[in-house]
Every structure is written in C-alpha cells, then in structure tokens.
Amino acid sequence: MTRRKKSRSIADKVQIRTGRRKDFKKWRAENPDQVHSGPRYVAKKKDQRKSQAAAKLERMNAAPLLPLHPDAPAEHDDKGGNDEGGKA
C-alpha cells in the first residue's frame, strides 16, 4: 500500500484581506486602480535605482575608451565580407 504524499501548498489556507488568497487575486485583477505599492517599498526602490545609476555612471567614467574601428589597412576593403577576394 502506498502512502499519499503531503502537499506543501498553503494557497488554500492563507487568509488575505477579502478572505481566501484566490479571492484576493480575483479582486486584485478586477480592481487595478485600488492596488498600489506601499510608501516604504517605493522609497526603497527609488533609493536602489538612484544608487544603481550612480554606480553605472562611475563605471562608465572609469572605463578606458576603446576605439570602435581600429585603423585597418587599405587593402582590406572587400565589401563581400569573405576573405576570397570578392569571389562568392
């Protein structure tokens, strides 16, 4: 005789605002204008974005300038992109 595996899901047991979790998900989908992030979360994310932008700017300023197109010899002007001298 085999033993039934226990379910670890607590989705049906969680109580949030309007009752069950599934009810809250339905309410949230039907009323997007009433759902918004908390002020602490918004402030935290704003600080994170600001520090991330500062770090990115610092990295950009510290990086060496690389030439996009190094000086190539004049004989390497084939427009076909292959090394066979223009033969396709």
C-alpha positions as CSV (number, residue, x, y, z in Angstrom):
1,M,0.0,0.0,0.0
2,T,1.4,3.4,-1.0
3,R,1.4,6.4,1.2
4,R,-0.1,9.7,-0.1
5,K,2.3,12.5,-0.5
6,K,1.6,15.5,1.7
7,S,1.0,18.8,-0.2
8,R,3.2,21.7,0.9
9,S,1.0,24.2,-0.8
10,I,-0.7,26.6,1.6
11,A,-2.5,28.6,-1.1
12,D,-5.9,27.5,0.2
13,K,-5.0,28.2,3.8
14,V,-3.8,31.8,3.5
15,Q,-6.2,34.5,4.6
16,I,-5.6,37.9,3.0
17,R,-7.9,40.9,3.1
18,T,-11.0,39.7,1.3
19,G,-10.8,36.1,2.6
20,R,-9.0,33.4,0.7
21,R,-5.9,34.0,-1.4
22,K,-7.7,33.1,-4.6
23,D,-10.4,35.7,-3.8
24,F,-7.8,38.3,-3.3
25,K,-6.1,37.5,-6.6
26,K,-9.5,37.8,-8.4
27,W,-10.3,41.1,-6.6
28,R,-6.8,42.5,-7.5
29,A,-7.3,41.7,-11.1
30,E,-10.7,43.3,-11.2
31,N,-9.6,46.5,-9.3
32,P,-6.2,47.5,-10.5
33,D,-6.8,51.2,-9.6
34,Q,-7.1,50.3,-5.9
35,V,-3.9,48.3,-5.8
36,H,-0.6,50.2,-5.2
37,S,2.7,49.7,-3.5
38,G,3.4,50.8,0.0
39,P,5.4,54.0,0.6
40,R,8.3,52.2,2.2
41,Y,8.7,49.9,-0.8
42,V,8.5,52.8,-3.2
43,A,11.1,54.8,-1.3
44,K,13.4,51.7,-1.1
45,K,13.2,51.1,-4.8
46,K,13.8,54.8,-5.6
47,D,17.0,54.7,-3.5
48,Q,18.1,51.5,-5.1
49,R,17.6,52.9,-8.6
50,K,19.5,56.1,-7.7
51,S,22.5,54.2,-6.3
52,Q,22.4,51.9,-9.3
53,A,22.5,54.8,-11.7
54,A,25.4,56.4,-9.7
55,A,27.4,53.2,-9.8
56,K,26.7,52.8,-13.5
57,L,27.9,56.4,-14.2
58,E,31.0,55.8,-12.1
59,R,31.8,52.6,-14.0
60,M,31.3,54.4,-17.4
61,N,33.6,57.2,-16.3
62,A,36.3,54.8,-15.1
63,A,36.3,52.6,-18.1
64,P,39.0,53.1,-20.8
65,L,37.9,54.5,-24.1
66,L,38.1,51.8,-26.7
67,P,38.3,52.6,-30.4
68,L,35.3,51.2,-32.3
69,H,37.1,50.8,-35.6
70,P,40.8,50.3,-35.3
71,D,42.8,51.6,-38.2
72,A,42.6,48.8,-40.8
73,P,44.9,48.5,-43.8
74,A,43.5,50.0,-47.1
75,E,43.8,46.7,-48.9
76,H,41.1,45.1,-46.7
77,D,38.2,46.9,-48.3
78,D,36.2,43.9,-49.7
79,K,32.5,44.5,-49.3
80,G,31.5,40.9,-49.5
81,G,32.8,40.1,-46.1
82,N,34.7,37.0,-47.1
83,D,38.5,36.5,-47.5
84,E,38.4,35.1,-51.0
85,G,39.0,38.5,-52.8
86,G,35.3,39.1,-53.8
87,K,34.6,35.6,-55.2
88,A,31.3,34.2,-54.0
